[in-house]
């Protein structure tokens, strides 16, 4: 085998390993989500059971309508969570299409709502009107999950997590910022933050989640494959901001449906018996 063929073979092996690592990271993130959402599902089921019992005990219309409303709301929430997890689990193509980033962010936050509440994280959303982004929604959601979980872990005692969306008119891009006000990243570690296998985490935190060092490296690869950019700014003790720049879709392109399927709609008046 000549040198060129050997180099091509090595590159092919590297590409295969990258794909395998990406799949392993996706499965790890999915496992963490299943763990988080299982507890949330239990809470939803208890709500449904309790209001069903209330409706059965009371025959007056007002009480039973309230019970139906609460059951419907809980069911809608369960459907959103289920479809969000299934959207990540499904094998999706690399196809890119116009995606509503506000909807994508809201769908992603639904999956992490219980965890954010448990650790007293307050979400501050500042969304300016932006066009759809030309992206693979499933891949960008994986990036957002990684950044949001990292931000939560940087604030073990609670705090504010700021999300910002704004247009970047000068280059036809959309800017998305995920900013925490937590521990920050030391200056000597900041240049290596996107290196494969590099991690600033010592091990699993109180929630059992640690770091492999693969997450941010994969985030960068996904963003750059979209012809976008990712930047990090951090100060120890003040927090960390990740800024993503994603390409805007052509104005004439139709917007892709959200990853999560529509929630259950109340198309009939509840039976009040």
C-alpha positions in Angstrom: 0.0 0.0 0.0 1.5 3.4 -1.0 1.6 6.4 1.2 -1.5 8.1 -0.3 -3.6 4.9 0.0 -2.5 4.4 3.6 -3.4 8.0 4.5 -6.8 7.6 2.8 -7.4 4.4 4.8 -6.5 6.1 8.1 -8.7 9.0 7.3 -11.6 6.6 6.6 -11.0 4.9 9.9 -11.0 8.3 11.7 -14.3 9.2 10.0 -15.9 5.9 11.1 -14.7 6.4 14.7 -16.1 10.0 14.7 -19.5 8.6 13.6 -19.3 6.0 16.4 -18.4 8.6 19.0 -21.2 10.8 17.8 -23.7 8.0 18.2 -22.4 7.1 21.6 -22.7 10.7 22.8 -26.3 10.8 21.4 -27.2 7.7 23.3 -25.7 9.1 26.5 -27.7 12.3 26.1 -30.8 10.2 25.4 -30.2 8.1 28.6 -29.9 11.2 30.7 -33.1 12.6 29.2 -35.0 9.4 29.9 -33.8 9.5 33.5 -35.0 13.1 33.9 -38.3 12.7 32.1 -39.3 9.4 33.9 -39.6 11.4 37.1 -41.6 14.1 35.3 -43.9 11.4 33.8 -44.6 10.0 37.3 -45.6 13.5 38.5 -47.9 13.9 35.4 -49.5 10.5 36.0 -50.2 11.3 39.6 -51.9 14.5 38.5 -54.1 12.6 36.0 -55.0 9.9 38.6 -55.8 12.4 41.3 -58.0 14.6 39.1 -59.7 11.5 37.6 -60.6 10.4 41.2 -61.8 14.0 41.9 -64.1 13.9 38.9 -65.5 10.5 39.9 -66.2 11.6 43.5 -68.0 14.8 42.6 -71.0 15.0 40.4 -71.3 18.8 40.0 -70.4 20.2 36.6 -67.9 22.8 37.8 -65.7 20.3 39.7 -65.8 17.8 36.9 -65.0 20.4 34.2 -62.0 21.5 36.3 -60.9 17.9 36.6 -61.2 17.4 32.8 -59.2 20.6 32.2 -56.4 19.5 34.5 -56.3 16.0 33.0 -56.2 17.5 29.4 -53.4 19.9 30.4 -51.3 17.1 32.0 -51.9 14.8 29.0 -50.7 17.6 26.6 -47.6 18.0 28.6 -46.9 14.2 28.6 -47.4 14.2 24.8 -44.9 17.0 24.4 -42.3 15.2 26.5 -42.8 11.9 24.7 -42.6 13.4 21.3 -39.5 15.4 22.2 -37.7 12.3 23.4 -38.8 10.3 20.4 -37.6 13.0 18.1 -34.1 12.7 19.5 -34.2 8.9 19.5 -35.3 8.6 15.9 -32.7 8.1 13.2 -33.0 11.3 11.2 -31.3 12.2 7.9 -28.8 15.0 7.7 -31.3 17.0 5.6 -31.5 20.7 6.5 -34.7 22.7 6.3 -36.0 26.0 7.6 -36.6 25.6 11.4 -38.2 28.0 13.9 -35.5 28.4 16.5 -38.0 29.8 19.1 -40.1 26.7 18.8 -37.0 24.5 18.9 -35.8 26.2 22.1 -39.2 25.9 23.8 -39.4 22.2 22.9 -35.9 21.6 24.3 -36.7 23.5 27.5 -39.8 21.3 28.0 -37.5 18.2 28.2 -35.3 19.9 30.9 -38.0 21.8 32.8 -38.1 19.4 35.8 -34.3 19.5 36.1 -34.1 23.3 35.8 -36.8 23.6 38.5 -35.1 21.1 40.8 -31.9 23.0 40.8 -33.6 26.4 41.0 -32.5 27.7 37.5 -34.5 30.7 36.3 -34.8 30.9 32.5 -34.5 34.4 31.0 -35.6 34.4 27.4 -34.9 37.5 25.2 -36.0 36.6 21.7 -36.0 39.2 18.9 -37.9 38.5 15.7 -35.6 36.2 13.6 -36.1 34.3 10.3 -36.1 30.5 10.3 -32.7 28.9 10.4 -31.5 26.5 7.6 -30.5 23.6 9.9 -31.1 20.0 10.9 -33.4 20.6 13.8 -32.5 17.3 15.5 -28.8 18.0 15.5 -29.2 21.6 16.7 -31.4 20.3 19.5 -28.6 18.0 20.6 -26.3 21.0 20.8 -28.8 23.0 22.8 -29.3 20.1 25.3 -25.6 19.8 25.8 -25.2 23.6 26.4 -28.2 23.8 28.7 -27.1 20.9 30.8 -23.6 22.3 31.1 -25.1 25.7 32.1 -27.2 24.0 34.8 -24.2 22.1 36.1 -22.2 25.4 36.3 -24.8 26.7 38.8 -25.2 24.0 41.5 -26.8 26.4 43.9 -29.3 27.8 41.3 -29.2 31.0 39.3 -30.1 32.7 36.0 -29.8 31.1 32.6 -30.2 33.6 29.8 -31.2 32.7 26.2 -31.0 35.3 23.5 -32.0 35.2 19.8 -31.2 38.0 17.4 -30.6 38.5 13.7 -27.2 39.2 12.4 -28.0 41.4 9.4 -24.4 41.9 8.3 -23.8 38.2 7.4 -27.2 36.7 6.9 -26.9 34.6 10.1 -28.9 34.2 13.3 -27.2 34.6 16.6 -28.2 32.4 19.5 -26.6 32.9 23.0 -26.8 30.5 25.9 -25.4 32.2 29.0 -25.1 31.1 32.6 -24.0 33.0 35.6 -22.1 30.2 37.3 -18.6 29.2 38.1 -17.0 30.1 34.7 -14.0 28.5 33.0 -10.4 29.2 34.0 -8.4 31.2 31.4 -5.8 28.4 31.1 -8.5 25.9 30.1 -10.6 28.1 27.9 -8.5 27.6 24.7 -9.0 23.8 25.0 -12.7 23.7 25.7 -13.6 22.3 22.2 -10.8 19.7 22.1 -12.0 16.1 22.0 -11.9 14.3 25.3 -11.1 17.5 27.2 -13.3 18.2 30.2 -13.3 20.8 33.0 -15.5 18.5 35.1 -14.0 16.4 37.9 -16.7 13.7 37.7 -20.5 13.2 38.2 -22.3 15.9 40.1 -25.1 15.5 42.6 -27.5 14.5 39.7 -25.1 11.8 38.6 -24.1 13.6 35.5 -20.4 14.1 34.7 -18.5 14.9 31.5 -16.7 12.9 28.9 -15.1 15.8 27.1 -16.9 14.8 23.9 -19.9 17.1 24.2 -18.5 20.5 23.2 -16.3 19.0 20.6 -19.4 17.4 19.0 -21.2 20.7 19.3 -18.5 22.5 17.4 -18.5 19.8 14.7 -22.3 20.0 14.3 -22.3 23.8 14.1 -19.4 24.0 11.6 -21.0 21.3 9.4 -23.9 23.8 9.1 -21.5 26.5 8.0 -22.0 28.2 11.3 -19.8 29.3 14.1 -19.6 28.8 17.9 -17.7 31.0 20.3 -17.2 30.8 24.1 -16.6 33.7 26.5 -16.1 33.0 30.1 -14.9 34.6 33.4 -14.2 32.6 36.5 -16.9 33.4 39.1 -19.0 35.3 36.6 -20.2 32.7 34.2 -20.0 31.5 30.6 -21.6 32.4 27.3 -21.8 30.3 24.2 -22.7 32.2 21.1 -23.9 30.2 18.1 -24.2 31.7 14.6 -26.5 29.7 12.3 -27.4 30.4 8.6 -30.8 32.0 8.0 -33.1 30.2 5.5 -34.2 31.8 2.3 -37.4 33.8 2.9 -39.4 31.8 0.4 -38.7 28.4 2.0 -41.5 26.8 4.0 -40.9 26.3 7.8 -40.4 22.7 8.9 -42.9 21.3 11.4 -41.6 21.1 15.0 -39.7 18.0 16.1 -42.4 17.4 18.7 -45.8 16.4 17.3 -48.7 18.7 18.1 -50.3 18.3 21.5 -53.7 16.8 22.0 -56.4 19.3 21.2 -59.7 19.6 23.1 -62.1 19.4 20.2 -65.2 18.4 22.2 -66.9 19.8 25.2 -66.2 17.6 28.3 -69.0 15.3 29.3 -70.4 16.7 32.5 -72.8 13.7 33.3 
